[in-house]
Amino acid sequence: MDTKHYKLKNKKFIIFLFSLCFLVYLSTYLGRLNYSASITAILNNSNFTKSQTGFIGTTFFFTYGIGQFISGFLGDKFSPKKLVFIGVFVSSISNLCMAFNDNYLVMSFFWSINGLFQAFIWSPMIKFVVDFLDDNIKTKICIYLNLSVPIGTMLAYLMTATIISIKDWKFVFIISSIILLIISFLWLMGYSLIEKNAKNYGIEYNKTTLNNIKTKNTNTNLFYVILQSGFIFLLFSLIVQGALKDGVINWVPVYINEIYQLGDFISIVSTIIIPIFNIFGVYFASLLNNKFKDEIKTSSIFFFLCSICLFVLFVFSGKNIFISLIMLGISTTTMMGVNTMLIGVLPTNFSKIDRVSSVSGVLNSFVYIGGAISTYGIGIMSEYIGWENTILVWILLAIISCVICLCILKKWKNYKLKIL
């Protein structure tokens, strides 16, 4: 039976939709990066080792990666309204529980719950954007939604540094919990308003009929989609992107503190330069994609630029803090560009075969598998082989990922013609 759907046409409500999604996803970074921003304070004010603190952070990325698979499939079947609310609400509870525990295993459990349920947010949210907006605006919205990542990161580090300078690190999680709780209910109210406006004043379309027309000669089985599009090889690059974005950002305060012997507060605050740089990553991603009209080609360029910046970081590590911070900023910015292309924009190509959420979930899950591996692995590598050798590993991974993107370009172009 055909199902009626509605696209927004009121400009004010389109802006409202963007603002709501932006606010919600920004808030999730306050409830996930508050831990990594607090690592130096936790190390200095508890009996935890670097391996133990790294393990806690890893649990988030590991369960987030698993949750992306679940969320992606659920997002194509159930309303984003409920899924996103559950994700933000449970994240609020998990953050509150973190504030009242001193055992790293118990903290690991609650942080893994946080990761699992925060995975219920991004993929259904992208589905929400695609369902309610026309093709000519949805790509722009998905690109600029990625600005919530660096801005949320910057606010998370600023908030954490400020609270730690006044209170202890546990208070960081209490404040984050309160913010997420408020945002979860704002999402419910905002979603209902958008849904009502679209139904009353929007453009009606029949989604089922559209999908039937477009999928007559296209196998929409997710495994087939991943295989035929060439994404089976892209998954490694996504793991690297997660490692060089989230993993590196998580350990930057510790790197700065250990290499340049700065205090907790200065180490955290100096890290804020990274999300400031990352804001421009979204802009440059949009600029390059407008030129090349290919998300994977754009990503290959970003991986190449990342390898160059990391090499400069390797040369100046321990010699110049300003150059080190700038190179860390630019290299993670290039990964922000990759994230914008592969996680924000690429899945929207699958709207005609109704696989936006599931494809987004699979791709995003591998990003956070990379984050999980690197959050723990960077701590181990820095302990046993030192920071310089750790940076060399980052360079090698960036180069390999660039090559992979270039190798699958033709396969992706051919598949893209079938589904658009």
C-alpha positions as CSV (number, residue, x, y, z in Angstrom):
1,M,0.0,0.0,0.0
2,D,1.3,3.4,-0.9
3,T,2.3,5.8,1.9
4,K,1.9,9.6,1.7
5,H,4.9,11.7,2.8
6,Y,5.4,15.5,2.9
7,K,8.3,17.8,2.1
8,L,8.7,21.2,3.8
9,K,8.3,24.2,1.6
10,N,8.2,26.9,4.3
11,K,11.7,28.5,4.4
12,K,11.4,29.4,8.1
13,F,10.6,25.7,8.9
14,I,13.5,24.5,6.8
15,I,15.8,26.8,8.8
16,F,14.1,25.5,12.0
17,L,14.7,21.9,11.0
18,F,18.4,22.6,10.4
19,S,18.7,24.5,13.7
20,L,17.0,21.7,15.6
21,C,19.2,19.0,14.1
22,F,22.3,21.2,14.6
23,L,21.5,21.8,18.3
24,V,20.7,18.2,19.0
25,Y,23.9,16.8,17.4
26,L,26.0,19.6,18.9
27,S,24.7,18.6,22.4
28,T,25.8,15.0,21.9
29,Y,29.4,16.2,21.7
30,L,29.1,17.8,25.1
31,G,28.1,14.4,26.4
32,R,30.8,12.4,24.7
33,L,34.0,14.6,24.4
34,N,33.6,15.7,28.0
35,Y,35.4,12.5,28.9
36,S,38.3,12.9,26.6
37,A,38.6,16.6,27.6
38,S,38.8,15.5,31.2
39,I,41.5,12.8,30.7
40,T,44.4,14.8,31.9
41,A,42.5,15.8,35.1
42,I,41.4,12.2,35.7
43,L,44.9,11.0,35.3
44,N,46.3,13.6,37.7
45,N,43.5,13.2,40.3
46,S,42.8,9.5,40.4
47,N,44.7,6.2,40.5
48,F,43.9,5.4,36.9
49,T,46.6,4.6,34.4
50,K,46.8,5.8,30.8
51,S,45.7,2.3,29.6
52,Q,42.7,2.4,31.9
53,T,41.6,5.8,30.9
54,G,42.1,4.9,27.3
55,F,40.0,1.7,27.8
56,I,37.1,3.8,29.2
57,G,37.2,6.0,26.1
58,T,37.4,2.9,23.8
59,T,34.2,1.4,25.2
60,F,32.3,4.4,23.9
61,F,33.6,4.1,20.4
62,F,33.3,0.4,20.3
63,T,29.6,0.3,21.4
64,Y,28.9,3.4,19.2
65,G,30.3,1.5,16.2
66,I,28.1,-1.5,17.0
67,G,25.1,0.8,17.7
68,Q,25.5,2.4,14.2
69,F,24.6,-1.0,12.6
70,I,21.5,-1.3,14.7
71,S,20.6,2.4,14.4
72,G,21.0,2.3,10.6
73,F,18.6,-0.5,10.1
74,L,16.1,0.8,12.7
75,G,16.3,4.3,11.1
76,D,14.9,2.9,7.8
77,K,12.0,1.3,9.6
78,F,11.0,3.5,12.5
79,S,10.5,7.2,13.1
80,P,13.6,9.3,13.8
81,K,11.5,11.1,16.4
82,K,11.6,8.2,18.9
83,L,15.1,6.9,18.0
84,V,16.8,10.3,18.5
85,F,14.9,11.0,21.7
86,I,15.9,7.7,23.2
87,G,19.5,8.3,22.2
88,V,19.8,11.7,23.8
89,F,17.8,10.8,26.9
90,V,19.8,7.7,27.7
91,S,23.0,9.6,27.0
92,S,21.9,12.1,29.7
93,I,21.4,9.2,32.2
94,S,24.8,7.7,31.4
95,N,26.6,10.9,31.9
96,L,25.0,11.3,35.3
97,C,26.1,7.9,36.3
98,M,29.7,8.7,35.3
99,A,29.8,11.5,37.9
100,F,29.2,9.1,40.8
101,N,31.7,6.3,40.1
102,D,35.5,5.9,40.8
103,N,35.9,2.4,39.5
104,Y,37.2,2.4,35.9
105,L,35.3,-0.8,35.0
106,V,32.0,0.6,36.2
107,M,32.7,3.8,34.4
108,S,33.6,1.8,31.3
109,F,30.1,0.1,31.5
110,F,28.2,3.4,31.7
111,W,30.4,5.0,29.0
112,S,29.7,2.0,26.7
113,I,25.9,2.5,27.3
114,N,26.4,6.2,26.4
115,G,28.1,5.1,23.1
116,L,25.5,2.6,22.3
117,F,22.6,5.0,22.6
118,Q,24.3,8.0,21.1
119,A,24.5,5.8,18.0
120,F,20.7,6.2,17.7
121,I,21.1,9.9,16.7
122,W,23.0,10.6,13.5
123,S,21.7,8.0,11.0
124,P,18.0,8.5,11.9
125,M,18.6,12.3,11.8
126,I,20.0,12.1,8.3
127,K,16.9,10.1,7.3
128,F,14.8,12.8,8.9
129,V,16.5,15.5,6.8
130,V,16.1,13.5,3.5
131,D,12.5,12.7,4.2
132,F,11.4,16.3,4.9
133,L,13.6,18.2,2.4
134,D,13.8,18.4,-1.4
135,D,16.9,17.1,-3.2
136,N,18.2,20.7,-4.0
137,I,18.5,21.6,-0.3
138,K,19.1,18.3,1.6
139,T,22.8,18.0,0.5
140,K,23.6,21.5,1.7
141,I,21.8,20.8,5.0
142,C,23.8,17.6,5.5
143,I,27.1,19.3,4.8
144,Y,26.5,22.2,7.2
145,L,25.1,19.9,9.9
146,N,28.7,18.7,10.2
147,L,29.6,22.1,11.6
148,S,28.0,20.9,14.8
149,V,31.0,18.6,15.2
150,P,33.8,21.1,15.5
151,I,31.6,23.7,17.3
152,G,30.4,21.0,19.7
153,T,34.0,19.8,20.2
154,M,35.1,23.4,21.0
155,L,32.2,23.9,23.4
156,A,32.9,20.6,25.1
157,Y,36.6,21.5,25.7
158,L,35.7,25.0,26.8
159,M,33.0,23.8,29.2
160,T,35.3,21.1,30.6
161,A,38.2,23.4,31.1
162,T,36.1,26.0,32.8
163,I,34.3,23.5,35.1
164,I,37.6,21.8,36.1
165,S,39.2,25.1,36.9
166,I,36.3,25.7,39.4
167,K,35.2,22.3,40.5
168,D,36.4,18.7,40.0
169,W,36.1,16.6,36.8
170,K,33.0,14.8,38.0
171,F,30.9,18.0,37.9
172,V,31.6,18.0,34.1
173,F,29.3,15.0,33.7
174,I,26.5,16.4,35.8
175,I,26.3,19.6,33.7
176,S,26.4,17.5,30.5
177,S,23.6,15.3,31.8
178,I,21.4,18.3,32.5
179,I,22.0,19.8,29.0
180,L,21.2,16.5,27.3
181,L,18.0,16.0,29.3
182,I,16.7,19.4,28.2
183,I,17.7,18.8,24.6
184,S,15.9,15.4,24.4
185,F,12.6,17.0,25.1
186,L,13.2,20.0,22.8
187,W,13.7,17.4,20.0
188,L,10.3,15.9,20.7
189,M,8.6,19.3,20.6
190,G,10.5,20.5,17.5
191,Y,10.0,17.3,15.5
192,S,6.2,17.5,16.1
193,L,6.1,21.1,14.9
194,I,8.0,20.3,11.7
195,E,5.8,17.2,11.1
196,K,2.6,19.2,11.5
197,N,3.8,22.1,9.2
198,A,4.9,19.6,6.5
199,K,1.6,17.8,6.6
200,N,-0.5,21.0,6.6
201,Y,1.5,23.2,4.2
202,G,4.1,21.0,2.6
203,I,4.5,19.2,-0.7
204,E,2.9,15.8,-0.8
205,Y,4.7,12.9,-2.5
206,N,4.4,9.1,-2.6
207,K,7.6,7.5,-1.3
208,T,6.7,3.9,-2.1
209,T,5.9,4.6,-5.7
210,L,9.1,6.5,-6.1
211,N,11.2,3.7,-4.7
212,N,9.4,1.1,-6.9
213,I,10.2,3.1,-10.1
214,K,13.9,3.5,-9.2
215,T,14.6,0.0,-7.9
216,K,13.3,-2.2,-10.7
217,N,16.8,-3.1,-11.9
218,T,18.7,-2.4,-8.7
219,N,19.3,-4.9,-5.9
220,T,18.7,-3.0,-2.6
221,N,20.1,-5.7,-0.3
222,L,22.5,-3.8,2.0
223,F,25.3,-6.3,1.5
224,Y,25.0,-6.1,-2.3
225,V,24.9,-2.3,-2.1
226,I,28.1,-2.2,0.0
227,L,29.8,-4.7,-2.4
228,Q,28.7,-3.2,-5.7
229,S,29.4,0.3,-4.8
230,G,33.0,-0.5,-3.8
231,F,32.4,0.5,-0.2
232,I,33.7,-2.8,1.0
233,F,37.2,-1.4,0.4
234,L,36.3,2.1,1.6
235,L,35.6,0.7,5.1
236,F,39.3,0.6,5.9
237,S,39.6,4.3,5.0
238,L,36.6,5.0,7.3
239,I,38.4,3.2,10.1
240,V,41.5,5.4,9.5
241,Q,39.3,8.6,9.3
242,G,37.9,7.7,12.7
243,A,41.3,7.1,14.1
244,L,42.8,10.3,12.8
245,K,39.8,12.4,13.9
246,D,38.4,11.1,17.1
247,G,41.3,9.1,18.3
248,V,43.8,11.9,17.8
249,I,41.6,14.6,19.3
250,N,41.0,12.4,22.4
251,W,44.8,12.3,23.1
252,V,45.9,15.8,22.0
253,P,45.6,17.2,25.6
254,V,47.8,14.4,26.9
255,Y,50.3,14.7,24.0
256,I,50.6,18.5,24.6
257,N,51.0,18.0,28.3
258,E,53.7,15.2,28.0
259,I,55.7,16.7,25.1
260,Y,55.6,20.4,26.2
261,Q,55.2,19.9,30.0
262,L,52.1,22.1,30.4
263,G,49.4,21.9,33.1
264,D,46.0,20.3,32.9
265,F,44.1,23.6,32.2
266,I,46.6,24.9,29.6
267,S,46.7,21.5,27.8
268,I,42.9,21.4,27.5
269,V,42.5,25.0,26.5
270,S,45.3,24.9,23.9
271,T,43.4,22.0,22.3
272,I,40.5,24.3,21.4
273,I,42.5,25.5,18.4
274,I,41.8,22.1,16.8
275,P,37.9,22.4,16.6
276,I,38.4,26.1,15.5
277,F,40.4,24.7,12.5
278,N,37.8,21.9,12.0
279,I,35.1,24.5,11.3
280,F,36.9,25.3,8.1
281,G,37.0,21.6,7.2
282,V,33.3,21.6,6.5
283,Y,33.6,24.8,4.4
284,F,36.5,23.3,2.3
285,A,34.7,20.0,1.9
286,S,31.7,21.9,0.4
287,L,34.1,23.9,-1.8
288,L,36.0,20.9,-3.1
289,N,32.8,18.8,-3.6
290,N,31.2,21.6,-5.6
291,K,34.3,21.5,-7.9
292,F,34.7,17.7,-8.3
293,K,31.1,16.5,-7.7
294,D,32.5,13.3,-6.1
295,E,32.6,12.7,-2.4
296,I,35.3,9.9,-2.7
297,K,37.6,12.0,-4.9
298,T,37.3,14.9,-2.5
299,S,38.1,12.5,0.4
300,S,41.2,11.2,-1.3
301,I,42.5,14.8,-1.6
302,F,41.9,15.3,2.1
303,F,43.7,12.1,3.1
304,F,46.7,13.2,1.0
305,L,46.8,16.7,2.7
306,C,46.5,14.9,6.1
307,S,49.6,12.9,5.4
308,I,51.6,16.0,4.6
309,C,50.5,17.8,7.8
310,L,51.3,14.8,9.9
311,F,54.8,14.7,8.4
312,V,55.3,18.3,9.3
313,L,54.0,17.5,12.8
314,F,56.6,14.6,13.0
315,V,59.4,17.0,12.1
316,F,58.5,19.7,14.6
317,S,57.2,17.5,17.4
318,G,58.7,18.6,20.7
319,K,60.4,21.6,19.0
320,N,57.6,24.1,18.5
321,I,54.2,23.9,20.2
322,F,52.6,26.4,17.8
323,I,53.5,24.4,14.7
324,S,52.5,21.2,16.4
325,L,49.1,22.6,17.3
326,I,48.5,24.0,13.8
327,M,49.5,20.8,12.1
328,L,47.2,18.8,14.5
329,G,44.5,21.3,13.7
330,I,44.9,21.1,9.9
331,S,45.2,17.3,9.9
332,T,42.1,16.7,12.0
333,T,40.4,19.3,9.8
334,T,41.1,17.3,6.7
335,M,39.5,14.3,8.5
336,M,36.5,16.6,9.3
337,G,36.3,17.1,5.5
338,V,36.4,13.3,4.9
339,N,33.7,12.9,7.6
340,T,31.5,15.5,5.9
341,M,31.8,13.8,2.6
342,L,31.6,10.1,3.5
343,I,29.2,10.3,6.5
344,G,27.2,13.5,5.9
345,V,26.8,13.6,2.1
346,L,27.5,10.2,0.6
347,P,24.5,8.3,2.2
348,T,22.0,10.8,0.7
349,N,22.8,9.3,-2.7
350,F,20.9,6.2,-1.5
351,S,17.5,8.0,-0.9
352,K,16.0,6.6,-4.1
353,I,16.5,3.0,-2.9
354,D,15.5,3.9,0.7
355,R,18.9,3.0,2.2
356,V,20.0,6.3,3.6
357,S,19.9,5.4,7.2
358,S,21.3,1.9,6.9
359,V,24.2,2.9,4.6
360,S,24.9,5.9,6.9
361,G,24.9,3.5,9.9
362,V,27.3,1.0,8.3
363,L,29.7,3.7,7.2
364,N,29.6,5.6,10.5
365,S,30.1,2.4,12.5
366,F,33.4,1.8,10.8
367,V,34.5,5.4,11.6
368,Y,33.9,4.7,15.3
369,I,35.5,1.3,15.1
370,G,38.6,3.4,14.1
371,G,37.9,5.7,17.0
372,A,37.7,2.8,19.4
373,I,40.9,1.1,18.2
374,S,42.9,4.4,18.2
375,T,41.5,5.7,21.6
376,Y,43.0,2.6,23.2
377,G,45.8,2.0,20.7
378,I,47.2,5.6,20.8
379,G,47.6,5.4,24.6
380,I,49.4,2.0,24.3
381,M,51.6,3.2,21.4
382,S,52.6,6.4,23.1
383,E,53.6,4.4,26.2
384,Y,55.7,1.8,24.4
385,I,57.0,3.3,21.2
386,G,56.8,7.0,22.0
387,W,54.9,9.9,20.3
388,E,57.2,10.2,17.3
389,N,56.7,6.6,16.1
390,T,53.0,6.9,16.8
391,I,52.8,9.9,14.4
392,L,54.7,7.8,11.8
393,V,51.9,5.2,12.0
394,W,49.3,8.0,11.4
395,I,51.2,9.1,8.3
396,L,51.3,5.6,6.8
397,L,47.5,5.1,7.5
398,A,46.6,8.4,5.8
399,I,48.6,7.5,2.7
400,I,47.0,4.0,2.4
401,S,43.6,5.5,2.7
402,C,44.2,8.0,0.0
403,V,45.3,5.2,-2.4
404,I,42.1,3.2,-1.5
405,C,39.8,6.1,-2.3
406,L,41.6,6.6,-5.7
407,C,41.3,2.9,-6.5
408,I,37.5,2.7,-6.0
409,L,36.6,5.9,-7.8
410,K,35.6,4.2,-11.1
411,K,33.5,1.5,-9.4
412,W,31.6,4.1,-7.3
413,K,30.9,6.3,-10.4
414,N,29.4,3.3,-12.3
415,Y,27.3,2.3,-9.4
416,K,26.1,5.8,-8.7
417,L,24.6,6.0,-12.2
418,K,22.4,3.0,-11.4
419,I,20.8,4.5,-8.3
420,L,20.4,8.2,-9.2
